[in-house]
Structures are given as C-alpha cells and as structure tokens.
Amino acid sequence: MATKQKGADTNANRLLGLLSPKDYQRLEPHLQRVPLGYRQSLYRARQRLDFVYFIETGVGSLVNTMANGQAAEVGTIGNEGMVGLPLLLGDDRAPTSVYVQVPGTGLHMTAARFSAELARSASMRTVMLRYAHALFNQVAQSSACNHFHTLQQRCCRWLLMTHDRMQSDEFLLTQEFLAMMLGVQRTGVSLAAGGLQKAGLIRYRRGVVTILDRRGLRQRACECYGLSKREFDRLLGEPPRRGASPRSTRSGRL
C-alpha cells in the first residue's frame, strides 16, 4: 500500500535531492512511498504513462521487446534517477517498457502532476534534463561495453552498478536479470558469477548476491563502470558517502 512521504530528510533518491528546496516542497505533498516488487511493471511499451517513479532502493530495467517476444535490457534506473522520462521529453508513452528487476522501494506521483510542476519550474526542468543526458550516456556506454569487453568485466560492472543503488551488500539479482543485462544465456551467467565467487569477490546463492570484495570487483571491471559513474557525478554532482542523507548534501549516490 502506498503511504505519503513525510520529511525531506528521509528522501533517498539522488535526483530529488538535487532539486531546489522550493521545487521539492511543491512535489513533496504529491509523493507516495510504494514497495517495488520483483518484475512489477512501472510502465508498458506504447501505453500511456500514469505515474512517474523516483526509486530509493532497487533497480528498474528499461526493456525493448522484439516481434518474436525476445527482450533485451537497454538501460537501468536506480536511486540516481526516475522512471518516466518520456514526459520530460514531451511524450506520454515510449516503445520500451520498464519493470523492476531488483526489488526495493520508491516514491511515485501522477504523471499529470509531475508534468504540471515541470511546466512551472525552469530549475526543475534543468535538473531532470541533466539526468536524461546522464542516462543517455549510460546507454551509449553500455552499447560499446557489450561490443568490446569480456563477459566477466561486464558482469563486474553491472554488479557494481547494482550495489551502488542498494543500501546493503546483499540483494536479490536473478540469473534471468543478469543474463538480460549481459546479453548472454544463463549458462554464461553461471560461468561469470562462478568465477567471481571462486575468487572470493561475491557470494551468489539462489539468486541472492552478497558483495564480499568491492575493491576486487572494481579491479576486474572494465573502464565503463568508472566512465559512467564520472558522467553521472559530473552532471548530477558528487554522491554522498554511504549512509549520508541525500537531502542534507543536495545530491545522491550512484
């Protein structure tokens, strides 16, 4: 059940943390906290968007589905951003779908209210457009990464990105999601995750990942993790330390 968000200092979404106090105060009464369950649909391809979501923990997957039913993940959204960018770009639907791949919590508000507040605030539009640019850069980097880097390097990158978006070293990450992110069959996921587990970097059991050695993952990841992170930090500001309040530092973490 959704509950009204109370108190700016409880906000864990990086993008909301970048808004001016005035912009945030206008949004706050309309934000409701909601659980984000595994495989929950946040919006469907070619259907009208009813809500926008600001993820606090968890990961949303931006998915393109082919005519034969095969699906490919083309981007991810976590506590650094929002689900509902077509509204920012003047549309109320998209050819992609977004659904939850790593469960968590978030805040949502109606698409109509978001669009109305966006229209009345140039500063809010600027923040949202900078995020749109950062997300586009992530998608472009991922495309190059899939072409040039090894499966294990890409696996390390996605594990680090998911870890950044959670409040714990342990989180649900199914083989299905990892396979979609990496563009491989589940056997490839087992091979990559098994190698990282043998190296003592992660523990992976029954779809639950525990990060044991983050520094080791960074050493094995390709350059794309650092490049994407630096772009988000350049466009959205430096993230706070783990456990810090995003509202008090005026930014979030990726």
C-alpha positions in Angstrom: 0.0 0.0 0.0 1.3 3.5 -0.8 2.0 5.9 2.0 2.5 9.6 2.0 6.2 10.7 2.1 6.9 12.8 5.2 10.0 14.8 5.8 12.7 15.7 3.2 15.5 14.1 5.3 14.0 10.7 4.7 14.5 11.0 0.9 16.9 8.5 -0.6 16.6 9.5 -4.3 19.5 11.3 -5.7 17.6 13.2 -8.4 15.0 14.6 -5.9 17.9 15.6 -3.7 19.2 17.9 -6.4 16.0 19.9 -6.6 15.9 23.3 -5.0 14.0 23.4 -1.7 11.2 25.4 -3.4 10.8 22.8 -6.2 11.0 19.9 -3.7 8.4 21.4 -1.4 5.9 21.6 -4.3 6.5 18.0 -5.1 6.5 16.5 -1.6 2.8 16.5 -0.9 2.2 14.5 -4.0 4.9 11.8 -3.4 3.8 8.5 -2.1 6.1 5.8 -0.9 5.5 2.4 -2.6 7.1 -1.0 -2.5 8.7 -2.1 -5.7 8.3 -5.8 -6.2 10.3 -8.1 -8.4 9.0 -7.9 -12.1 6.5 -5.2 -11.2 5.6 -3.2 -14.3 6.2 0.6 -13.9 5.1 1.4 -17.4 4.4 -0.6 -20.6 5.5 0.0 -24.1 3.2 2.2 -26.2 0.8 2.7 -23.3 0.1 6.0 -21.5 2.3 6.7 -18.5 0.1 7.1 -15.4 2.9 7.6 -12.8 6.5 8.6 -12.5 8.7 6.8 -10.0 11.7 8.0 -8.0 13.5 4.8 -7.0 15.1 4.8 -3.5 16.4 1.2 -3.5 16.2 -1.4 -6.2 16.7 -1.3 -9.9 14.3 -0.7 -12.8 15.1 -2.3 -16.1 14.4 -0.4 -19.4 13.5 -3.2 -21.9 12.9 -3.5 -25.6 10.9 -6.4 -26.8 11.2 -7.8 -30.3 8.3 -9.0 -32.5 9.2 -12.6 -31.7 8.9 -11.9 -27.9 12.6 -11.8 -27.2 13.6 -9.0 -24.8 16.8 -7.1 -24.3 17.6 -4.7 -21.5 18.9 -1.4 -22.9 19.3 0.6 -19.6 18.8 0.6 -15.9 17.4 3.1 -13.4 18.1 3.3 -9.7 18.2 5.8 -6.9 20.1 8.2 -9.1 17.1 8.9 -11.3 13.5 8.5 -12.3 11.2 6.3 -14.3 9.0 8.4 -16.7 11.5 10.4 -18.8 9.2 10.4 -21.9 7.1 13.0 -20.0 10.1 15.3 -19.7 10.7 15.0 -23.5 7.1 15.9 -24.3 5.6 12.5 -24.8 3.3 10.3 -22.6 4.4 6.9 -23.9 7.5 5.1 -25.2 8.4 2.0 -27.3 10.1 0.5 -24.3 8.8 -0.9 -21.0 10.2 -0.6 -17.5 9.8 -3.2 -14.8 11.5 -3.9 -11.5 14.4 -6.3 -11.7 15.9 -5.8 -8.2 13.1 -5.2 -5.6 13.2 -2.2 -3.3 11.2 0.9 -2.5 10.4 4.2 -4.2 8.2 7.3 -4.4 5.6 7.9 -7.1 3.4 10.7 -8.2 0.9 11.0 -11.0 2.2 11.8 -14.5 -0.3 14.7 -14.7 1.0 16.4 -11.5 4.7 15.8 -12.5 4.1 17.4 -15.9 2.3 20.4 -14.3 5.1 21.0 -11.9 7.7 20.6 -14.6 5.9 23.2 -16.7 6.0 25.8 -14.0 9.7 25.4 -13.0 12.7 26.0 -15.2 15.1 24.9 -12.5 13.3 21.6 -12.1 13.4 21.0 -15.9 17.2 21.7 -15.9 17.8 19.1 -13.2 15.7 16.5 -15.0 17.3 17.2 -18.4 20.7 16.7 -16.9 19.6 13.3 -15.6 18.2 12.5 -19.1 21.7 13.3 -20.6 23.4 11.1 -18.0 21.0 8.2 -18.7 21.6 8.6 -22.5 25.4 8.4 -21.8 24.9 5.2 -19.7 23.0 3.6 -22.6 25.6 4.6 -25.1 28.5 3.4 -22.9 26.7 0.1 -22.3 26.4 -0.5 -26.1 30.1 0.0 -26.6 30.9 -2.1 -23.5 28.9 -5.1 -24.9 30.9 -4.9 -28.1 34.4 -4.6 -26.6 34.7 -6.1 -23.2 34.7 -9.6 -21.7 31.7 -11.3 -20.0 33.5 -11.2 -16.6 34.4 -7.5 -17.0 30.8 -6.6 -17.8 29.5 -8.8 -15.0 31.7 -6.9 -12.5 30.4 -3.6 -13.9 26.7 -4.5 -13.5 27.3 -5.9 -10.0 29.0 -2.6 -9.0 26.2 -0.5 -10.5 23.6 -2.5 -8.7 25.5 -2.4 -5.4 25.6 1.4 -5.7 21.9 1.6 -5.8 21.2 -0.6 -2.8 21.5 0.0 1.0 23.0 -3.4 1.6 25.9 -5.6 0.5 23.3 -8.3 -0.1 20.5 -8.1 -2.7 18.3 -10.1 -5.0 19.7 -10.5 -8.5 18.3 -13.3 -10.5 20.1 -15.2 -13.3 17.4 -14.1 -15.7 18.2 -10.4 -15.0 21.9 -10.9 -15.1 21.6 -12.7 -18.4 19.4 -9.9 -19.8 21.9 -7.2 -18.7 24.9 -9.1 -20.1 23.2 -10.3 -23.3 24.1 -13.9 -22.7 22.4 -17.2 -21.9 22.1 -18.3 -18.3 25.0 -20.7 -18.7 27.2 -17.7 -19.4 25.9 -16.0 -16.2 26.7 -19.2 -14.2 30.2 -19.2 -15.6 30.9 -15.5 -14.9 29.4 -15.4 -11.4 31.0 -18.7 -10.6 34.4 -17.3 -11.4 33.9 -14.3 -9.2 32.6 -16.5 -6.4 35.7 -18.7 -6.6 37.9 -15.6 -6.5 36.2 -14.6 -3.2 34.6 -11.4 -4.6 31.0 -12.3 -4.3 28.7 -15.0 -2.9 25.9 -16.0 -5.2 23.2 -18.4 -3.9 19.6 -18.9 -5.1 19.5 -15.5 -6.9 20.9 -13.6 -3.9 24.3 -11.8 -4.4 26.5 -10.7 -1.5 29.3 -8.3 -2.3 32.4 -9.6 -0.4 35.2 -7.6 -2.0 34.1 -4.4 -3.8 37.7 -3.3 -4.5 38.4 -6.6 -6.2 35.3 -6.2 -8.4 36.5 -2.7 -9.4 39.9 -4.1 -10.4 38.3 -6.7 -12.6 35.6 -4.4 -14.1 36.1 -2.7 -17.4 36.6 1.0 -17.8 32.9 1.6 -18.5 31.9 1.5 -14.8 34.2 4.4 -13.9 33.3 6.3 -17.1 29.6 6.1 -16.5 30.0 7.0 -12.8 32.1 10.0 -13.6 29.5 11.2 -16.1 26.7 10.9 -13.5 28.8 12.7 -10.9 29.7 15.5 -13.4 26.1 16.0 -14.4 24.4 15.4 -11.0 27.1 16.3 -8.5 29.2 14.2 -6.2 27.3 11.5 -4.3 27.3 11.5 -0.5 29.1 8.8 1.5 27.2 5.6 2.2 24.6 6.3 4.9 24.6 10.1 4.5 21.3 11.9 3.9 20.9 12.9 0.2 18.8 15.9 1.2 21.4 17.2 3.5 24.1 17.0 0.9 21.9 18.1 -2.0 22.9 15.0 -4.0 22.6 11.2 -4.0 24.8 8.2 -4.8 25.4 6.1 -7.9 
